[in-house]
């Protein structure tokens, strides 16, 4: 079994052969379900499928921070354009539905 680079979550994606997956299927299912681990199953060195938790994982503040720090910084021209647009927005009157 080998590991792929880290993803957004704290767990790494592990690569396992189809033979090893078949021999240890119950253990793999438990790890996916209870530990949130992810596995790519390969046959002949080619990825065949991926085992992931059925429910969506939660994103922690640390996960969000890690993602934000990897984003490219917007160009100054873009920031200037956004600033100009927001300063010249038309005023929207209150809705007649609001009380």
N, C-alpha and C positions, 0 to 999 in steps of 0.2 A: 504494500500500500504506500502511495506517495501523496504529498500534499501540494495543492495548487496555491497561488498567492492569496493573501487575506482578502476577504470581501468586506462589505459594509458591516456585517455582523462581526462579532468577536471570534467566530468559528472559521476554520479554514475548510475548503472543499477538499475532500480526500478522494483519491482515485483508487479504485479496487478492480481487480480482474473479475470477469464473469464467473470464473471457477471459484475464486475466494468468496465472492458474493453469494453463490449458491451454497457453499459449505457453511457460511456464517450468516445466513439470511436473517435468522431470528435476532441475532446480536445486532446486525445492521439496523433492522427495524426499530429495536429498542433505543439505539443510539440516536437515530433520526427523531424518534418520537419524544424521548425524555431529555435528550441533551441538545436537541436542535441542530445536530450535525448534518452535513450534506455530503453525499457521495456521488461520484461519477463512476458508472460501471463500464469497463472497457472489455472488448473482445478483440483479440489480435492487435492490441495497441490502439484501437479506434473506439472513441466514445460511443456507447450504444444508448444509454439512458442516464437519468439523474434521479437519485433518491433525495427528496427534500421533505421537510415537515409539511403536513397537510394544511395547517393553519399558518397564517402570516406571522412572521416574527415581529416582535416589537422593536422599535427603534429607540434607543436610549439617547440621552443628551450627548454622551460621549460619542456615539455613532454619528449623530448629526454634526458634531464639531469636527470629527475626522473627515466627513464628507465635504463640509464647507471649506476646510483648509486645503483640499485638493483642487478646488475650483479655480479656474483662471480669473485673474483680476480684470474687470471690464476696462475697456479703453477709455481714456479721458474724454474723447469725442462722444462716446455713448453716454457717459455720466452727465456731460454738459447738455446733451439733447434731452435726456430725461428730466433734468432740472428745468430746462426751458419749458418743456411741455407741462410739467406740474405747476409751474408758476402762472401759466396762462390758461388754466382750465376754466371753463365757464361755470358759473355758480348754478347749481341745480336747486330749484325751489323745492320746498317740503312737499311731500306727497299728500294728496287729499285723503288718503287712506290712513295716514298716521294721526293719532289722537293724543 
